[in-house]
Each structure stands twice: as structure tokens, then as C-alpha cells.
């Protein structure tokens, strides 16, 4: 299945817009929020 979308770049953000007939719009829009909710990994800082 193909999903048509368009990427709009501005100075501060990148916006993905789906075609109006896409059956997965809600899931597509939830994905960035789900990614944002993932726990952040803190990498150990090595001292010089």
C-alpha cells in the first residue's frame, strides 16, 4: 500500500502532511507523540 504525503520544511520545524484519503492518518499523527514519550537514553560522559 502506498501512502502519499508531503514534507514541508520551515526554519524551525518539519511538517508531514498526508493525503486526505489516507486510512492511517490518526496512527501517522500519533507516531511523533509516541516517539516523544520514549525514555531518553543518557550516555556516560567520558572525562578527558
Residue pairs with C-beta under 8 A, 6 or more apart in sequence:
3 18
3 19
3 22
3 24
3 28
4 18
4 19
4 22
5 16
5 17
5 18
5 19
5 22
5 28
6 16
6 17
7 14
7 15
7 16
7 17
8 14
8 15
8 16
8 17
16 28
18 24
18 25
18 28
22 28
